[in-house]
Amino acid sequence: MKIVHVCICSFFNEKIIYQDFLLSKYHRRLGHDVTIIASTECGHDSKGRVMLTDRMHSTLDGGIKLVRLRPAFPIAWINAHLFLVRGLEKAILAEQPDLLFVHNLGSFSYLAIPRVARQLPKMKVVFDNHGDKIKSCRMFITKFLHGVLYRHILSPKFEKISSVFYGVTPARCDFLHDVYGIDKSKIRLLVMGADDEHLHLDRKVEIRRAIRKQYGIADDEFLVVTGGRIDLEKRIHLLAEAVNSSSEKKIRLLAFGSVADDVKERIEACRSERVNFIGWIDSSKAYDYFFAADLVAFPGTHSVLWEQAVASRVPCLFSRFAGFDHVDIGGNCVFLDETTPDYYRQVIESLYRDKQRYAAMLSAADSPAADRMLYSRIAQQVLTDV
């Protein structure tokens, strides 16, 4: 089967391991001919400016073809909202796909897709959505784009050519119906997850021991691990304050990730013998640090690290948000209802002290249900659905 992934609603960089690349990777591993169509926007520099690449065609590891299209406007702030590119229809037709997987719905360049569907009547088309009400409709302009223009101009055209619209969390499934007006019968959950290739479950004990030795953490110490982009919304500084204030001296925290300017001073104030901030790590190594943990904690907003932690089969703490309960696979996690250091301290201490409750969480976490977060399974789900 020829599968084309269209990824123009955000920058694409094959060095940053995200859902659009991982789905393509595992579709290729399942034996299919895979092409990615993306914008020439490939990231941001240290000052937040958009970077463009001149490399229009390339072949990625594993034999995936990458085709890049130039932005229709040379104005970054316009592209940041409209994601318009040149030549999308021609690029798709050149590939003659059997399956067209369109990542996100929010580009007027996607008006080319119904035209392509008329020319390739046997082609299956699916869309996914990464937007939700928390992050995607904060400003008037984004509410207008999603709730008015995309809903009334794009969505009706897309519904005529596709019977499958994926949300990557339950909240993002709701967004498809509530904001875009997609019929509920066409909406399905397609979770983000973990890259099987880097999730070495067969070496979990060995990796746990090595990471703990590297940072001087004894096997009988209760290690909490967290990570990602560390900013105010992630509340990791509050988690650090909680660990520092605990009377249980064997509770420790290890946090990885880059620290945003809005929280640097508070992070520096939290460093101690029990709280270690180790900075940025390669994204493929996050699983190793989760293996080292007794508890993985995310007290703030969602990131794909939530699903990766579940795939790592470790008990977790997650901030409670409506529509993000898919990470509960039967008792592997506790959802956090408050946002204070004292509350976080109480929750962590209760799990440390209540051995029976923690053992039940550990048993639920280390179950086959965690495999639903593997990209080999996620990629196969798409093929099964269509």
C-alpha positions as CSV (number, residue, x, y, z in Angstrom):
1,M,0.0,0.0,0.0
2,K,1.1,3.5,-0.8
3,I,0.7,5.8,2.3
4,V,1.2,9.5,2.3
5,H,1.3,11.5,5.5
6,V,0.6,15.3,5.1
7,C,2.2,17.3,7.9
8,I,2.0,21.0,7.1
9,C,0.2,22.3,10.2
10,S,3.4,22.5,12.2
11,F,7.0,22.4,11.4
12,F,8.5,18.9,10.6
13,N,11.9,17.9,11.7
14,E,12.9,14.2,11.4
15,K,15.3,14.7,14.4
16,I,12.4,15.5,16.7
17,I,10.5,12.3,17.3
18,Y,6.8,13.1,17.2
19,Q,3.6,11.4,16.2
20,D,3.7,12.3,12.5
21,F,7.2,10.8,12.1
22,L,6.5,7.8,14.3
23,L,3.3,6.8,12.5
24,S,5.2,7.0,9.2
25,K,8.1,5.0,10.6
26,Y,5.9,2.1,11.7
27,H,3.8,2.2,8.6
28,R,7.0,1.7,6.7
29,R,8.1,-1.1,9.1
30,L,4.7,-2.8,8.4
31,G,5.9,-3.1,4.8
32,H,4.2,-0.1,3.1
33,D,5.6,2.5,0.8
34,V,5.5,5.7,2.8
35,T,6.0,9.4,1.8
36,I,5.8,12.4,4.1
37,I,4.7,15.8,2.7
38,A,5.8,18.7,4.9
39,S,6.5,22.4,4.8
40,T,10.1,23.7,4.5
41,E,9.6,25.1,8.0
42,C,11.8,22.8,10.1
43,G,12.0,24.4,13.5
44,H,12.9,27.5,15.5
45,D,16.3,29.1,16.3
46,S,17.4,30.2,19.7
47,K,15.5,33.5,19.3
48,G,12.3,31.7,18.4
49,R,12.5,32.6,14.7
50,V,11.2,30.1,12.1
51,M,13.9,28.2,10.3
52,L,13.5,27.0,6.7
53,T,15.4,24.3,4.9
54,D,16.3,24.4,1.2
55,R,16.4,20.6,1.0
56,M,13.1,19.8,-0.9
57,H,13.5,16.0,-1.3
58,S,15.2,13.5,0.8
59,T,15.0,9.9,2.0
60,L,14.8,9.3,5.7
61,D,16.1,6.3,7.7
62,G,14.1,3.2,6.8
63,G,13.3,4.4,3.3
64,I,10.6,7.0,3.9
65,K,10.5,9.6,1.2
66,L,10.3,13.3,2.4
67,V,8.9,15.9,0.1
68,R,8.9,19.6,1.3
69,L,6.7,22.4,0.0
70,R,7.5,26.1,0.4
71,P,5.2,28.4,2.4
72,A,2.7,30.3,0.3
73,F,3.5,33.5,2.2
74,P,7.0,34.7,3.4
75,I,5.4,36.1,6.6
76,A,5.9,33.8,9.6
77,W,3.0,35.0,11.7
78,I,0.6,34.3,8.8
79,N,2.0,30.8,8.3
80,A,1.8,30.2,12.1
81,H,-2.0,30.4,11.8
82,L,-3.0,29.5,8.3
83,F,-0.3,26.9,7.3
84,L,-0.5,27.7,3.6
85,V,1.9,25.9,1.2
86,R,2.5,25.9,-2.5
87,G,1.8,22.8,-4.7
88,L,0.0,20.5,-2.2
89,E,-2.4,19.0,-4.8
90,K,0.4,18.3,-7.3
91,A,2.6,16.7,-4.6
92,I,-0.1,14.3,-3.5
93,L,-1.1,13.4,-7.0
94,A,2.6,12.7,-7.8
95,E,2.6,10.0,-5.1
96,Q,-0.8,8.3,-6.1
97,P,-1.6,7.2,-2.5
98,D,-3.9,4.5,-1.5
99,L,-4.2,6.0,2.0
100,L,-3.8,9.7,2.7
101,F,-3.2,10.5,6.4
102,V,-3.7,14.3,7.0
103,H,-2.3,15.6,10.3
104,N,-4.6,18.2,11.8
105,L,-7.4,19.9,10.0
106,G,-6.4,23.6,10.2
107,S,-5.0,24.6,6.8
108,F,-6.8,26.2,3.9
109,S,-4.2,24.4,1.7
110,Y,-6.2,21.3,2.6
111,L,-8.9,22.6,0.2
112,A,-6.8,20.7,-2.4
113,I,-7.6,17.4,-0.8
114,P,-11.2,17.1,-2.0
115,R,-10.0,17.8,-5.5
116,V,-7.4,15.1,-5.1
117,A,-10.1,12.7,-3.8
118,R,-12.2,13.3,-6.9
119,Q,-9.2,12.4,-9.1
120,L,-8.3,9.3,-7.0
121,P,-11.7,7.8,-6.1
122,K,-10.2,4.7,-4.5
123,M,-7.9,6.6,-2.1
124,K,-8.9,6.5,1.6
125,V,-8.5,9.7,3.5
126,V,-8.2,10.0,7.3
127,F,-7.6,13.1,9.4
128,D,-6.3,13.5,12.9
129,N,-6.5,16.4,15.4
130,H,-4.1,17.6,18.1
131,G,-6.1,20.6,19.1
132,D,-8.1,21.0,22.3
133,K,-10.0,23.8,24.1
134,I,-7.1,24.2,26.6
135,K,-4.4,25.0,24.1
136,S,-6.0,25.8,20.7
137,C,-8.8,28.3,21.5
138,R,-7.2,30.8,23.9
139,M,-7.3,34.0,21.7
140,F,-10.1,35.6,19.7
141,I,-8.3,34.9,16.4
142,T,-7.9,31.1,17.2
143,K,-11.5,30.8,18.3
144,F,-12.6,32.5,15.1
145,L,-10.3,30.3,12.9
146,H,-11.3,27.0,14.5
147,G,-14.9,27.6,15.5
148,V,-16.0,29.6,12.4
149,L,-13.8,29.3,9.4
150,Y,-12.5,25.8,9.8
151,R,-15.9,24.5,11.1
152,H,-18.0,26.0,8.3
153,I,-15.6,26.0,5.3
154,L,-13.2,23.0,5.8
155,S,-15.0,20.5,7.9
156,P,-18.0,20.0,5.7
157,K,-15.8,19.3,2.7
158,F,-13.6,16.9,4.7
159,E,-16.6,14.9,6.0
160,K,-17.7,14.2,2.4
161,I,-14.4,12.4,1.7
162,S,-13.5,10.7,5.0
163,S,-15.3,8.5,7.5
164,V,-12.4,8.5,10.1
165,F,-11.3,11.5,12.2
166,Y,-8.9,10.8,15.0
167,G,-8.4,12.7,18.2
168,V,-5.2,11.9,20.0
169,T,-6.8,12.2,23.4
170,P,-10.5,12.0,24.4
171,A,-10.5,15.8,24.8
172,R,-9.3,16.1,21.3
173,C,-12.0,13.8,20.1
174,D,-14.5,16.1,21.8
175,F,-12.9,19.0,20.0
176,L,-13.6,17.5,16.6
177,H,-17.3,17.4,17.4
178,D,-17.8,20.4,19.6
179,V,-15.6,22.9,17.6
180,Y,-15.3,21.4,14.1
181,G,-18.8,19.9,14.0
182,I,-17.6,16.4,12.9
183,D,-20.3,13.7,13.3
184,K,-19.5,11.6,16.4
185,S,-19.9,8.4,14.5
186,K,-16.8,9.2,12.5
187,I,-14.6,10.2,15.5
188,R,-12.1,7.7,17.0
189,L,-9.3,7.8,19.6
190,L,-5.8,7.3,18.2
191,V,-3.4,7.8,21.1
192,M,0.1,9.1,20.9
193,G,2.7,6.8,22.4
194,A,6.1,5.2,22.6
195,D,8.6,4.2,20.0
196,D,9.0,0.4,20.4
197,E,12.6,0.7,19.1
198,H,13.8,2.7,22.1
199,L,11.6,1.1,24.8
200,H,13.9,-1.7,26.1
201,L,11.5,-3.4,28.5
202,D,13.7,-6.5,28.4
203,R,16.5,-4.5,30.0
204,K,14.4,-2.5,32.4
205,V,16.1,-3.8,35.6
206,E,19.6,-3.2,34.1
207,I,18.8,0.3,32.9
208,R,17.1,1.2,36.2
209,R,20.2,0.2,38.1
210,A,22.6,2.1,35.8
211,I,20.6,5.4,35.9
212,R,20.3,5.3,39.7
213,K,24.0,4.6,40.0
214,Q,24.8,7.5,37.7
215,Y,23.0,9.9,40.0
216,G,23.8,8.3,43.3
217,I,20.3,7.1,44.1
218,A,20.1,3.9,46.2
219,D,17.8,1.1,45.2
220,D,15.7,1.5,48.4
221,E,15.2,5.2,47.8
222,F,11.8,6.2,46.4
223,L,12.6,8.1,43.2
224,V,10.1,10.4,41.5
225,V,10.9,11.3,37.9
226,T,9.5,14.0,35.7
227,G,10.5,15.8,32.6
228,G,9.8,17.8,29.4
229,R,9.8,21.5,28.9
230,I,10.0,22.9,32.4
231,D,7.8,26.0,32.6
232,L,5.2,27.5,34.9
233,E,2.4,25.4,33.4
234,K,4.2,22.1,34.0
235,R,4.3,23.0,37.8
236,I,7.5,21.0,38.2
237,H,8.9,23.6,40.5
238,L,6.0,22.9,42.9
239,L,6.7,19.2,42.7
240,A,10.4,20.0,43.7
241,E,9.2,22.1,46.6
242,A,7.0,19.1,47.7
243,V,9.9,16.7,47.7
244,N,12.2,19.1,49.5
245,S,9.6,19.6,52.3
246,S,9.0,15.9,52.9
247,S,10.0,14.4,56.2
248,E,10.6,11.1,54.3
249,K,14.3,11.5,53.5
250,K,14.3,8.6,51.1
251,I,12.0,10.4,48.7
252,R,14.0,12.0,45.8
253,L,13.2,13.8,42.6
254,L,15.0,13.7,39.2
255,A,13.8,16.0,36.5
256,F,15.0,16.3,32.9
257,G,14.3,18.9,30.3
258,S,15.1,22.5,29.3
259,V,14.1,25.2,31.8
260,A,12.0,28.2,30.5
261,D,12.9,31.7,31.6
262,D,9.6,32.2,33.5
263,V,10.6,29.5,36.1
264,K,14.5,29.5,36.1
265,E,14.8,31.3,39.5
266,R,12.4,29.0,41.2
267,I,14.0,25.9,39.8
268,E,17.5,27.1,41.0
269,A,16.1,27.6,44.5
270,C,14.8,24.0,44.5
271,R,18.1,22.3,43.8
272,S,19.2,20.1,46.7
273,E,20.7,16.8,47.6
274,R,17.2,15.3,47.1
275,V,16.2,17.3,44.0
276,N,18.3,16.9,40.8
277,F,17.6,18.9,37.6
278,I,19.8,17.3,34.9
279,G,18.9,19.4,31.9
280,W,18.0,18.3,28.4
281,I,18.3,14.7,27.3
282,D,17.7,13.0,24.0
283,S,14.0,12.3,23.6
284,S,14.7,8.6,22.9
285,K,16.3,8.3,26.4
286,A,13.2,9.4,28.3
287,Y,12.1,5.8,28.7
288,D,15.4,4.9,30.5
289,Y,14.7,7.6,33.1
290,F,11.2,6.3,33.5
291,F,12.5,2.8,34.2
292,A,14.7,4.3,37.0
293,A,11.6,5.7,38.7
294,D,9.3,4.3,41.4
295,L,6.8,7.0,40.4
296,V,6.6,9.2,37.3
297,A,4.8,12.5,38.0
298,F,3.3,15.2,35.7
299,P,1.6,17.8,37.8
300,G,1.0,20.2,34.9
301,T,-0.3,20.3,31.4
302,H,-0.3,17.3,29.0
303,S,2.6,16.2,26.8
304,V,3.3,13.0,24.9
305,L,5.5,12.0,27.8
306,W,2.4,11.0,29.7
307,E,1.7,8.2,27.2
308,Q,5.4,7.3,27.0
309,A,5.4,6.9,30.8
310,V,2.4,4.6,30.6
311,A,4.2,2.5,27.9
312,S,7.2,2.3,30.3
313,R,5.0,0.4,32.7
314,V,5.7,2.6,35.8
315,P,3.1,4.0,38.3
316,C,2.3,7.6,37.5
317,L,0.8,10.8,38.8
318,F,-1.1,13.0,36.3
319,S,-2.8,16.3,36.7
320,R,-6.6,15.8,36.2
321,F,-8.0,17.4,33.1
322,A,-11.3,16.5,31.5
323,G,-10.7,14.3,28.5
324,F,-7.3,13.0,29.4
325,D,-8.2,9.9,31.4
326,H,-7.0,7.6,28.6
327,V,-3.7,7.2,30.5
328,D,-5.5,5.2,33.2
329,I,-5.2,1.6,32.1
330,G,-6.8,0.1,35.1
331,G,-5.3,1.6,38.3
332,N,-1.7,2.4,37.1
333,C,-2.0,6.1,38.0
334,V,-3.4,8.7,40.5
335,F,-4.9,11.9,39.1
336,L,-4.0,15.1,41.0
337,D,-6.9,17.4,41.9
338,E,-5.0,20.2,43.6
339,T,-1.9,22.2,42.6
340,T,0.0,23.0,45.8
341,P,3.3,21.6,47.0
342,D,1.7,20.4,50.3
343,Y,-0.9,18.4,48.3
344,Y,1.8,16.8,46.1
345,R,3.9,16.0,49.2
346,Q,0.9,14.2,50.8
347,V,0.1,12.2,47.7
348,I,3.7,11.0,47.2
349,E,4.2,10.3,50.9
350,S,1.0,8.2,51.0
351,L,2.2,6.1,48.1
352,Y,5.6,5.7,49.7
353,R,4.2,4.6,53.0
354,D,1.3,2.5,51.8
355,K,3.1,-0.5,50.3
356,Q,0.0,-2.4,49.5
357,R,-1.5,0.5,47.5
358,Y,1.7,1.1,45.7
359,A,2.0,-2.6,44.8
360,A,-1.5,-2.5,43.3
361,M,-0.5,0.4,41.1
362,L,2.7,-1.3,40.1
363,S,0.8,-4.4,39.1
364,A,-1.7,-2.4,37.0
365,A,1.1,-0.4,35.3
366,D,3.1,-3.5,34.4
367,S,0.3,-5.1,32.4
368,P,-0.3,-5.9,28.7
369,A,-2.7,-3.0,28.6
370,A,0.3,-0.6,28.4
371,D,1.1,-2.0,25.0
372,R,-1.8,0.0,23.5
373,M,0.6,3.0,23.8
374,L,3.2,1.4,21.4
375,Y,3.5,2.9,17.9
376,S,3.6,-0.5,16.3
377,R,0.0,-1.0,17.6
378,I,-1.1,2.5,16.9
379,A,0.1,2.3,13.3
380,Q,-1.7,-1.0,12.8
381,Q,-4.9,0.5,14.2
382,V,-5.0,3.0,11.4
383,L,-4.7,0.3,8.8
384,T,-7.4,-1.8,10.5
385,D,-9.8,1.1,10.7
386,V,-9.6,2.0,7.0
